[in-house]
């Protein structure tokens, strides 16, 4: 069954620092901007929810027809070290899918992201261009999604 | 908020009102036509009755002016008397006994022919004009700038959504009028209008209410045909006197009823226009309408409510009735209409279609509820609706159930009671409508709109927007987001969904906090739907409003999509300039696929072509100009060189220039020197009239499609007068920064400057993702200030892009030769023509061997028309490059060296007037080691002023062979000669790779006075290594000629700094030729190498020379006596001081501390002494000759010195003295007469002239062998 998923990491300033179409469905050029539209619009909802919940993983924060947006984000308010990471949001646009898989996917990507983040050459908030990261994320997507 | 004052409240008050069905005769219509109105149009404005102190203005309707005037005159119509005194609202009494007042009341006047359910298609055709009408008004808006964030947030709610949307909503709801399951649209009364001109008006009235003409609702038993009738005779004053009408009225009253008949006289004014004349008949209309409402309709409704309420109470209220009802419904799925008043015909007719006729209790409850709703008795309405909903639910009559739920939701709202209940009712109504399929869709839409309005009234905007979104989704089962890019089949419902989506978007802005991203997204969705339904203006408007949301956010695909569509649609609308502006944002999209890129580009070019003219675009993104790569290459007082030389590090130039040119800072710091205007430009660079200034810059094509870029040229400005340019300059400096484009003069001013300068134009084609570096030139023609402003180019022959250089920021890399001292500016001072020299060296070798001797010709050409004088040349390595002489230019090398001259560097000067120095730089890249030459010099012990030299040559090249050609001394007082036993030192001539050779020869100091002697002798200062006899090329080179001498001086100076030897004797010059190997393929004669070894000195050096002179062979008869030999010791003073020398002879054995030579002589025993060379070597090699020390006890010396044991002589500088000595020999043999010692002391007049070590000293005698033979 062809599934569709679009994964994005959105930085503090609502700038996408990483995007990947990770579904097994054949990629369509037309859909790229549609996914961006949905994810971008979902930020509004995420922004509201972020202050009302402690959970890192928010499933189905927003939906557009049969597409669902799930979000994983941090709010390390008290930890100085992670201050810079605050508000990096992982957003996954997917059709209906198992919640557990998505959660595991987010957790693993979180680890990868921290590795990228600890790289002294990586400027926080800049675009993630590491091809290694990209391959890893896609591999995780194949495994969990 | 009072629900009645809210928008939805007013909407309900206006829309859910009693309907009066109007039946007219054609003649009555014709009478009204005179005013341009139909009967309904004429009556409608007077159907709204408001309380006098109501705050809302009269409803504005698009009526002709006559009615508007009326409205102005009677804006306070309502329940007021004819004199205009306000009456308070009519007291209304419904089911309860408590009367209350209506604040506002409205009657809807509808033609009987319109009282029917409309087809969807027809209904949609009616709605479409509402949207299209707004199209025209939207057009001017599209030309203005798109709204910004602040604009949107600061807008009041009413303006956020266009006004026509409300009109649209209303129209959408009206399409649902007169449905079967709702009774509030069913006519309450019937107004029959007959003209006074009609024949037999009474029978016309009867005919009008003929069942055949009545709407189907009445005929089909859905509603009660027994409705209130009202008869109106219409009399046109212009057709005759009023008496006719009065007669008819009297007749009507007698037949049709006293109260239900009215006369209305119209067109009373005599003037045809009747607009502003006294429309004395208009108050009658108002009067009539008021009478109709207050005296007929409201009482009728009140009465009906009471009757129905009574009926419902008896049949349904109470515990018994409820049980009965429940039981009855369960028993039979098919309801029996039998418990109502029997209308058997109707029941049987519609039994299969509709089980709820007007006689059924359900319908009656519904009528009761609706009437109560219309008369604002919401409590009563609600209780009935609730009663009804359970019935319908049990009956599974879902559509009716939903309709009842909807109304109860509205009742809750109007009562401002439980919000939750209201929402629950609307929700269930909405979903129930959806459940029943396509027939309920439109109802669901209306329900949704009401629901959303309800939520909006309560400030729940976010919920409202989601409702809108749901509604729009149902309206069109959506394909819009997948078919965005193509022209899909035009679907009408998408228009509705577009409008609804736009409202949803507005709600997102209004919610707290504003959800702008959602706003943008829904606007984009709305825009797409608009576009699909062919409403391009609205589509553009929606997208434009969303633009600010996506501005500055690098969500690349979103930006591309929005800008592309906005641009494309503007283009379709024919507004090309805005279209191109938007498309410019997307044409440089490197992240899109090839097809998308080409689609963007094609559309863009298409619109540009449609514009029909070329125009300029600032900062056109195609191609991308790589600003940091900008380099300005200009020729100032120094630079005119090839590209490779331009990049030479600055320090090299500085080093060379140090002494040659006066520092320009020193020149210019004097404030008296320059005029103030020029001082401003003192840091500017300099270029020359007639010479091109080059600008190199990189262009990159971000797309995968090749693009043709033509006419790439510089934007320059050349101002001839300093004042004008300084004015411009000040403008530019103040405006530096982001709005540089505004402060810069327009491009057009730069174009027509062809008289002052010319610019080069360049055409290239950039392939996909290609980067090219282009070089542009500007050639000034007059003096002045040249400014390089930017670059312009033509893309695909369609449009001109230009971009200004950014010189202001620090990162600019411009070719500032002087490093930090020269600021980087775009301003160049154009100065009068300068001489321009081109210099080149032909056949400049890239690599050479150490000692390689080359002739290099520097050709200087003056390309300009100005003369040059005072050309100076500076060599960074004067040790290696020696300038030659002008006269030597034409000599052939190396033949010219043969007793002639050689020229190394030649300079050419042209016409001489005014000078300036130019820099030229030539470098050898590699120098390989070739031959190592070293010399060891020893004094010759047997001759005065002679030395023996060993020359060691090591070839260090891996593959080359060298022929040794000539060895020369630097000074003619030295003569080189071969060793006595050899003919020459030419035993070696070729040194092959890695070979090491040594050779010995002798040099002789001829002294300054002995040059003549040297001429005669065979000794010369040059020694040829002749390769073979008869070789024609074996002429020696003249080392005293200029190049070799000059090199030699350089070498001598360099080596002298390193050498620490006390005194140097002479220098050697070895000239060799390279043969063989892979390097020198050419004529070996050309490859000359010269090696200079300077400051060679002898290993042992003393100020005096001495040697023995005397017979070598003596024949003597020892039988007679001992032999006496007379010998002389010649002592020569070679220094410039007086020396006193003392000769001491020993007869005894010298002590152990004596030199080796002394030991030799010591060990001599009587008789023959072996003087073979072997012994000498042994003696040298072994420190102590143990062999000879075995005979130390031999005390008898075979000879004794006899004349003196010591002698002292004084020597003047450079003189020789002979000291006679005599030796007595006692037996024949060969004797070494070396057992003497010489001690000297230098009497120096000036202390320090002579080395301390050499002031005094001593030496053992040199070996001198005398052979004494027995005389026979």
Boltz contact constraints between the chains, C-beta under 6 A:
constraints:
  - contact:
      token1: [A, 15]
      token2: [B, 554]
      max_distance: 6.0
  - contact:
      token1: [A, 29]
      token2: [B, 593]
      max_distance: 6.0
  - contact:
      token1: [A, 30]
      token2: [B, 485]
      max_distance: 6.0
  - contact:
      token1: [A, 32]
      token2: [B, 557]
      max_distance: 6.0
  - contact:
      token1: [A, 33]
      token2: [B, 557]
      max_distance: 6.0
  - contact:
      token1: [A, 33]
      token2: [B, 558]
      max_distance: 6.0
  - contact:
      token1: [A, 33]
      token2: [B, 561]
      max_distance: 6.0
  - contact:
      token1: [A, 34]
      token2: [B, 481]
      max_distance: 6.0
  - contact:
      token1: [A, 36]
      token2: [B, 555]
      max_distance: 6.0
  - contact:
      token1: [A, 36]
      token2: [B, 557]
      max_distance: 6.0
  - contact:
      token1: [A, 36]
      token2: [B, 558]
      max_distance: 6.0
  - contact:
      token1: [A, 37]
      token2: [B, 521]
      max_distance: 6.0
  - contact:
      token1: [A, 37]
      token2: [B, 558]
      max_distance: 6.0
  - contact:
      token1: [A, 40]
      token2: [B, 517]
      max_distance: 6.0
  - contact:
      token1: [A, 40]
      token2: [B, 555]
      max_distance: 6.0
  - contact:
      token1: [A, 41]
      token2: [B, 517]
      max_distance: 6.0
  - contact:
      token1: [A, 41]
      token2: [B, 518]
      max_distance: 6.0
  - contact:
      token1: [A, 41]
      token2: [B, 521]
      max_distance: 6.0
  - contact:
      token1: [A, 43]
      token2: [B, 517]
      max_distance: 6.0
  - contact:
      token1: [A, 44]
      token2: [B, 515]
      max_distance: 6.0
  - contact:
      token1: [A, 44]
      token2: [B, 517]
      max_distance: 6.0
  - contact:
      token1: [A, 44]
      token2: [B, 518]
      max_distance: 6.0
